[in-house]
């Protein structure tokens, strides 16, 4: 039996020529040289940088010139500009005439406090006033009566004086013709002198009695006036037991329940005037020195900004914040169309300063990382650390005082990840 060999599977190979070997070697050398030329800048960057970072992990921005508006954005709580709270003016039982949420008009009756003690005191003082008024009228009648008596005494003295003067004239005639004695003549003179004295004293007594009566009437009149003021004050307190709305608006929360006993100065209810609104804002303590009453502001409602003004600033700091109030600049009619609600949260932007034509860059975390003292300037995938000086800061931008020029590109993201490196290689 014949065993087959492998001669059928053999292939005859031709020997390689030297020309083909040289071509392959040349191509490989050319590729090596090209790779070296391309990689040289990268190798140089690697050698000159302290560390490297991917471009996806940083944010960059370009320095430019423009107008920088220094502002502050805070969250505000909508409150009614006018929301008076009513308090109990006396002790008694409360009876409400309205419910929470009811619309009320100015002067409308809201609640009544039943205070029997105060009502009874008013009636007692009114009776006392009536009694003193009658006493005053009685005193006036007595004064008129006494005045008539005084006038009667003066008139009688006048009649006596007239008679004495007539007797004196008769005595003068008679004595001239020696018809009466010396004694009768002197008696007529004495009677005339006596009548004059009586008439003079009667006039003085009448005048003094008139002054005394006027004084007594004035004294009683003052007592009546004092009592009238007391009654008026008590009447005011009784009238204030009826609580009325001081503004047009809606009734807020009721602080007590129907028919409950209330004490004086106890909160009863509040009335909210929905025609004008303000925003209560809490501003960080670091901005407290930069704020001033009257600063312009913007309130964002449903994506639209509305003009406003900062109207109040708290003089004290609580929990590292300063409280303030921002008021809408538009009219109350326009405010009602906004559909605002009490305690609604809105974003408020307070405009503190406007600087024109300044060098600025987009604000970023690099300010907190370096405290605004340096930045990483980007050029050809390399970021070099440069010293800078910053100025005013807004919500979106920061002023560059020195260290950078227009068109420079810097890293605005946090630089804490660079581990204090002075140069950074930015990779793709």
C-alpha positions in Angstrom: 0.0 0.0 0.0 1.4 3.4 -1.1 1.5 6.2 1.6 0.7 9.7 0.2 3.2 12.5 1.0 2.7 16.3 1.4 4.2 17.3 -1.8 0.8 18.5 -3.1 0.5 21.0 -0.3 3.9 22.7 -0.8 4.1 26.2 -2.4 7.1 27.5 -4.1 8.2 30.9 -2.6 10.1 33.4 -4.6 13.0 35.2 -2.7 12.4 38.9 -1.6 14.1 41.5 -3.5 16.1 44.2 -1.8 14.1 47.0 -3.6 10.9 46.1 -1.8 12.6 45.9 1.6 13.9 49.5 1.2 10.5 50.9 0.3 8.9 49.4 3.5 11.7 50.6 5.7 11.4 54.1 4.2 7.6 54.3 4.9 8.1 53.2 8.5 10.8 55.8 9.1 8.5 58.5 7.6 5.7 57.6 9.9 8.0 57.6 12.9 9.3 61.1 12.0 5.7 62.5 11.5 4.5 61.1 14.8 7.5 62.7 16.5 6.9 66.1 15.0 3.2 66.0 15.9 3.8 64.8 19.5 6.6 67.3 20.2 4.4 70.2 21.3 2.3 67.9 23.5 5.4 66.4 25.0 6.7 69.9 25.6 3.4 70.9 27.3 3.5 67.9 29.5 7.0 68.6 30.5 6.3 72.3 31.3 3.0 71.9 33.2 2.5 71.0 36.8 -0.7 69.0 36.3 -3.3 68.3 33.7 -7.1 68.4 33.6 -9.8 67.6 31.2 -11.6 70.5 29.5 -14.9 68.9 30.5 -14.2 69.6 34.1 -13.6 73.4 33.8 -15.5 76.5 32.6 -13.8 79.3 30.8 -14.9 82.9 30.0 -13.5 85.8 28.1 -12.6 89.2 29.6 -14.5 92.1 28.0 -15.6 95.6 28.5 -19.2 96.7 29.3 -21.6 98.1 31.9 -21.5 96.3 35.2 -24.7 96.5 37.3 -24.0 95.6 40.9 -27.0 93.9 42.2 -28.3 91.4 44.7 -30.9 88.7 44.3 -32.9 87.6 47.3 -36.2 85.7 47.9 -39.0 87.9 49.2 -42.3 87.1 50.9 -45.4 89.0 49.7 -47.2 90.9 52.4 -49.9 93.6 52.2 -48.5 97.1 52.6 -51.5 97.8 54.8 -52.7 95.0 57.1 -53.9 96.4 60.4 -54.7 94.2 63.3 -57.6 95.0 65.5 -57.5 94.6 69.3 -60.1 94.4 72.0 -60.8 97.8 73.5 -62.5 96.4 76.6 -63.3 93.2 78.5 -66.4 91.3 77.5 -68.0 88.7 75.1 -67.0 88.9 71.4 -69.6 88.5 68.7 -68.3 88.3 65.1 -70.3 89.8 62.2 -68.0 88.4 59.5 -65.9 85.3 58.8 -62.3 84.9 57.8 -61.9 85.6 54.1 -64.9 87.8 53.8 -64.5 91.0 51.7 -65.2 94.1 53.8 -65.5 97.8 53.1 -63.9 100.6 55.1 -66.1 101.4 58.2 -68.0 98.1 58.0 -68.9 96.5 61.3 -66.8 93.4 62.0 -67.4 92.4 65.6 -69.1 93.7 68.8 -67.8 93.2 72.4 -70.5 93.1 75.0 -69.1 94.8 78.1 -71.9 95.2 80.8 -69.4 96.8 83.2 -68.4 99.6 80.8 -72.0 100.2 79.6 -73.2 100.5 83.2 -70.4 102.9 84.1 -71.4 105.1 81.1 -75.1 105.2 82.3 -74.0 106.2 85.8 -71.8 109.0 84.5 -74.6 110.2 82.2 -76.9 110.4 85.2 -74.3 112.3 87.1 -73.9 114.7 84.2 -77.7 115.3 84.2 -77.7 115.9 87.9 -74.9 118.4 87.7 -76.5 120.1 84.7 -79.7 120.6 86.9 -77.5 122.0 89.7 -76.0 124.5 87.2 -79.5 125.6 86.1 -80.6 125.9 89.8 -77.5 128.1 90.5 -78.3 130.3 87.6 -81.9 130.8 88.8 -80.5 131.6 92.3 -78.1 134.1 90.9 -80.9 135.9 89.0 -83.0 135.9 92.2 -80.1 137.3 94.2 -79.4 139.8 91.6 -83.0 141.1 91.9 -82.6 141.4 95.6 -79.4 143.4 95.2 -81.0 145.6 92.7 -84.0 146.1 95.0 -81.6 147.2 97.8 -79.9 149.7 95.5 -83.2 151.1 94.3 -84.5 151.5 97.8 -81.3 153.3 98.8 -81.7 155.5 95.7 -85.2 156.5 96.8 -84.0 157.3 100.3 -81.2 159.4 98.9 -83.6 161.3 96.7 -85.9 162.0 99.6 -83.0 163.1 101.8 -81.8 165.5 99.1 -85.3 167.0 98.8 -85.5 167.4 102.6 -82.1 169.1 102.5 -83.3 171.6 100.0 -86.4 172.3 102.0 -84.3 172.8 105.1 -82.0 175.2 103.3 -85.0 177.4 102.3 -86.5 177.3 105.7 -83.3 178.0 107.5 -82.7 180.9 105.2 -86.0 182.5 106.4 -85.4 181.3 110.0 -88.4 179.1 109.8 -86.6 176.1 111.5 -84.1 175.8 114.2 -80.4 175.1 113.8 -80.9 171.6 115.1 -83.5 170.7 112.5 -81.3 172.1 109.8 -78.3 170.1 110.9 -80.5 166.9 111.2 -81.5 167.4 107.5 -77.9 167.6 106.6 -77.1 164.3 108.5 -80.0 162.5 106.9 -78.7 163.4 103.5 -75.2 162.2 104.3 -76.5 159.0 105.7 -78.6 158.4 102.6 -75.6 158.8 100.4 -73.6 156.3 102.4 -76.4 153.8 102.3 -76.8 154.1 98.6 -73.0 153.9 98.0 -72.7 150.7 100.1 -75.8 149.2 98.4 -74.1 149.6 95.0 -70.9 148.0 96.2 -72.8 145.1 97.9 -74.7 144.5 94.7 -71.5 144.4 92.6 -69.7 142.0 95.0 -72.8 139.7 95.2 -72.9 139.7 91.4 -69.2 138.7 91.2 -69.8 136.0 93.8 -72.8 134.6 92.0 -70.8 134.6 88.7 -68.0 132.7 90.4 -70.4 130.1 91.8 -71.9 129.6 88.4 -68.5 129.3 86.8 -67.5 126.7 89.4 -70.5 124.6 88.8 -70.1 125.0 85.0 -66.5 123.6 85.2 -67.9 120.6 87.1 -70.5 120.0 84.4 -67.8 120.4 81.7 -65.6 117.9 83.4 -68.4 115.4 83.8 -69.3 115.9 80.1 -65.7 115.0 79.1 -65.9 111.9 81.3 -69.1 110.9 79.6 -67.7 111.6 76.2 -64.7 109.4 76.9 -66.8 106.6 78.2 -69.1 106.9 75.2 -66.0 106.6 73.0 -64.9 103.5 74.7 -68.4 102.0 74.4 -68.5 102.9 70.7 -65.1 101.3 70.2 -66.6 98.0 71.5 -67.9 97.8 67.9 -64.9 96.9 65.8 -65.0 98.4 62.3 -62.8 97.8 59.3 -60.2 100.6 58.9 -59.6 99.7 55.2 -61.1 98.0 52.2 -59.9 94.5 51.9 -60.6 91.0 53.3 -60.8 89.6 56.8 -57.7 87.7 57.8 -57.5 85.0 60.5 -59.8 85.3 63.5 -57.7 85.2 66.7 -60.5 84.1 69.0 -63.7 82.1 68.6 -67.3 83.3 68.4 -68.8 84.3 71.8 -65.5 83.9 73.7 -64.5 86.1 76.6 -61.8 88.6 75.6 -59.6 90.9 77.7 -58.5 94.4 76.9 -55.8 94.7 74.2 -56.2 91.1 73.1 -55.7 90.5 69.4 -59.1 89.9 67.7 -58.6 89.8 63.9 -56.7 91.4 61.0 -57.9 93.1 57.8 -55.7 92.7 54.7 -55.7 95.5 52.1 -55.0 93.7 48.8 -54.7 96.9 46.8 -51.0 97.5 47.6 -48.3 94.9 48.2 -44.7 94.8 49.6 -42.1 92.1 49.8 -40.3 91.3 53.0 -36.7 90.3 52.2 -33.8 89.0 54.2 -30.5 90.4 53.0 -27.1 88.9 53.9 -25.2 90.8 56.4 -22.3 91.4 54.0 -24.5 93.7 51.9 -25.9 95.7 54.8 -23.4 98.6 54.5 -24.2 98.9 50.7 -27.9 99.3 51.1 -29.8 102.6 51.2 -33.5 103.4 51.3 -34.8 104.3 47.9 -32.6 102.0 45.9 -34.1 100.7 42.7 -35.2 97.0 42.6 -36.9 94.5 40.3 -39.5 91.9 41.3 -40.0 88.9 39.1 -43.6 87.8 38.8 -44.5 85.0 36.3 -41.3 85.5 34.4 -41.8 89.3 34.0 -39.8 92.0 35.9 -41.6 94.8 37.6 -40.0 98.0 38.9 -39.9 98.5 42.7 -38.0 100.4 45.4 -36.3 99.5 48.7 -38.4 101.4 51.3 -37.3 100.1 54.7 -34.1 98.6 56.2 -34.0 97.1 59.7 -31.4 98.9 61.9 -30.4 95.6 63.5 -28.9 92.3 62.3 -30.6 89.0 63.2 -29.2 85.6 62.2 -26.6 87.2 60.0 -29.3 88.9 57.9 -30.9 92.3 57.6 -34.6 92.6 57.1 -36.0 95.0 54.6 -39.1 95.8 52.6 -39.5 96.3 48.8 -42.5 98.1 47.4 -43.9 97.9 43.9 -43.5 101.1 41.9 -46.7 100.6 39.8 -50.1 101.7 40.9 -52.4 99.6 43.2 -54.8 98.9 40.2 -51.9 97.3 38.2 -50.8 95.3 41.3 -54.3 93.8 41.6 -54.0 92.4 38.0 -50.9 90.4 39.1 -52.9 88.0 41.2 -50.5 88.2 44.1 -51.3 86.3 47.3 -50.2 86.8 50.9 -46.9 85.0 51.8 -46.2 84.2 48.1 -42.5 83.8 47.4 -41.0 86.0 44.7 -37.5 86.7 43.5 -36.3 90.3 44.1 -33.3 92.0 42.5 -31.9 95.0 44.3 -29.8 97.3 42.1 -27.0 98.8 44.2 -24.6 100.3 41.7 -24.2 100.9 38.0 -20.6 101.2 36.6 -20.2 101.9 32.9 -17.3 100.8 30.6 -15.4 98.6 33.0 -13.3 95.5 32.4 -15.2 92.5 33.6 -15.6 88.8 33.3 -18.3 86.3 34.1 -18.6 85.5 37.8 -17.5 82.0 38.9 -16.2 79.8 41.7 -12.6 81.0 41.1 -13.4 84.1 43.2 -14.1 82.0 46.2 -11.1 79.6 45.5 -8.6 82.5 45.2 -10.4 85.2 47.2 -10.2 87.2 43.9 -6.4 87.5 44.1 -5.4 85.3 41.0 -6.8 83.5 38.0 -5.7 80.9 35.5 -5.2 82.6 32.0 -5.8 80.1 29.2 -3.6 80.1 26.0 -3.0 77.1 23.6 -4.4 74.5 25.9 -2.2 75.8 28.8 -3.5 77.7 31.8 -1.0 79.9 33.6 -1.6 81.4 37.1 -1.6 85.2 37.0 -2.2 87.7 39.8 -5.3 89.9 39.4 -7.3 92.5 41.4 -11.0 92.5 41.4 -13.5 95.3 42.1 -17.3 95.4 42.2 -19.2 92.2 41.9 -22.7 91.6 40.6 -24.8 88.4 40.4 -23.3 87.5 36.9 -20.1 89.5 36.5 -17.1 90.8 38.4 -15.0 93.8 37.7 -11.3 93.2 36.8 -9.2 96.1 38.1 -5.8 94.8 37.0 -4.0 91.7 35.8 -6.0 90.9 32.7 -6.8 92.6 29.3 -9.7 92.6 27.0 -9.9 89.3 25.1 -8.1 87.2 27.7 -9.6 83.9 28.5 -9.6 82.6 32.1 -10.9 79.6 34.0 -13.9 80.7 36.0 -14.7 77.4 37.7 -13.3 76.3 41.0 -9.5 76.1 41.1 -9.2 74.1 44.3 -8.8 70.9 42.1 -5.5 72.2 40.8 -3.7 71.5 44.0 -1.8 74.9 44.1 -0.3 74.3 40.6 1.0 77.3 38.7 0.4 75.9 35.2 -2.2 73.5 34.0 -2.4 71.4 30.8 -5.9 71.3 29.4 -6.7 68.0 27.7 -9.6 67.1 25.5 
